[in-house]
Every structure is written in C-alpha cells, then in structure tokens.
Amino acid sequence: MRIFYIFLVFLILVGCSKTITIEPTQQESTTDQQKQLINATINDVVDGDTIKVNLNGKKETIRLLLVDTPETVHPSKAVQAFGPEASNFAKDMLPVGSEVQIEIDVSERDKYGRLLAYLWVDGKMFNEMLLEKGLARVAYIYPPNVKYVDQFKEIQEKARQESIGIWSIENYVQDDGFIDNKIEKNEAIVEDSPVQITEVNLEEEYITIMNNDSTDMDMTGWSVLSVEGDQRFDFPDSYTIKAGEAITIWSGDFSRGVWSIDLYWTEQNIWNNNGDPAQLINADNVIVDIEG
C-alpha cells in the first residue's frame, strides 16, 4: 500500500507540470554554448534594424540587439547616409513571407514593447551581416543582453579597418550615433535633374513636381523637404512620374486633389505661409531643385 501511494503522488506531480522547453536547434559557430531559436515569418521591414514578424500567430516588432543602422524613417531626423542601403539590404535578405529564427538574450522587450533579439537567416545571424557590410555600428550595449558583444566588436573593427560602408565617411560614426547629415539651406544645388519643382503653394498646402524627361522617372529614395519646418516627405518605393507629366503632393485637407494621381503628405499643415523653401532631393541625398 505504501508503494502504491508513492507511485500515485509521482503521477500527480508529473501530470501537473506545464513547463515548456524550446529545444536548441543549432550550435553556435564560435562557442560550445547552445542557443534556443524560435521560428518566425517576416511581415515587413521597417528599416535596417527594426523588423516585423509573425510569431506563433501574433504580429511582433523586433529591434535587433546590439546594432544600430543609420536613420531612414525617424519622425524628426533626416535620412542618414547608408540608411537606405541598410534598409534595402534588410528587404533583400528578409523578403515578406520568408522563414527566419529569432534568439532572445536575457531581457525580452524594450520600453516600447518591441522584442529584443538576434535574427537568424539560413544559419547566419543578420545582426552580424549588417556589421560585416558596414551598414551598422555596435550600440545599445545594456547588460544583461551582451551575449555576442565581443564578437560583434571584432566584426565591426574589421569593417572599420577596411573602410566599408559607414566607415568610409570620416568621423561619421560617433559614440552616440551618426553625424546628422541633414541638408542645410545653403548647400549646393545640382541643376541637371529632369525632375523639377514647378510650384509651391504655401497657403493651399501643395507642391507640384514635373518630369521634363522623355522617359518615366522612378522616384524611389527621392524626397521633398520643407526647409523651415524641417519636415520631409519620402516618395513611396517604385513610385513613378511618367514622362512629361506632373504630380501634386498635398498636405492638410485631404479632400482636395485627385486620389488616383496625387500624393498626400500628412493631415497637418506643412508649409509656412511667411516663407518656406522646398527642396527636391534625389536618391543619393543630393538637392536637385529648390523653390521658394
């Protein structure tokens, strides 16, 4: 009877256990430690270091651990050098629908609720790829999430010595980020672009841009800057202005314009009625026209 009682208690304890363990799926290349990887699917690429995934049926935003790429979508900063390259590299390596794996360090989320993770693609860590190509710096080193910091610094140093990417611009990389390469009002203008600003209507809140070329113009990577307000409009990827045609970018009241043709900036008013130059900036971040 005593033996039966002990056996019964054992069965109850086992039956009540709900501990879930993720089995390691891959061995690290640099150490003998094991890591636990969680399968996910790419939903979107925000920029070089911020990725959206589907994880266990739930949409999550991942902020890559220990790396920082130049800005492309920051609400108060201009597009920074090598930011578009980092974003495009991420989009090429992480197409929507592709299968990836994420690795959590110690702390799971940041103050914005984003998952903090290392991202693995076909057995290669994407965080490392960015560093290898000079598209990111080692940053945001906050213990206890420091598992790979030493090897990241080694990769970064190699890219720095070879002057790759962000390291090709002298003093561009700083301890607190990247030198703000915001376009200044007195910066030189290149006059050889067939795409030009034809009108800036400060009161009616629109700007018109004309393609004077005989071929269609892909505006991917192009932008418009309101100099006084330091506000930037980025053209959608693969957006085209047809040869000989003009398009209008509206802000403020969205009831105006032609929805099938025109573009819309924001519901807020952009242009300063007392004077506000507009700059048209190409994909190389060079001003090609200014009006006002």
Disulfide bonds with the S-S distance in Angstrom:
none
